[in-house]
Amino acid sequence: MNSVSDLEIYQRFAAMAEELDGMAKRGGSLIGGTALSTACRTLRGMAAAIYEHSLAVSEEDGLPQ
């Protein structure tokens, strides 16, 4: 079974959020735009959580948390 690194997940979520943000900015219906914006914020939040809990470097020891 292939494992996926935290970095790969972070990068994918960030890329998906950028894509959804671009779609939301291009327009569409109010409902569609709201759904895309909400999904974008959700993905950015998940990416931020991965970064903060797994990829961020601790100021104390210089190692990932």
Summary of the structure (lengths in Angstrom):
residues: 65
radius of gyration: 15.0
end to end distance: 25.7
largest distance: 49.0
contacts: 149
relative contact order: 0.16
helix: 71%
strand: 3%
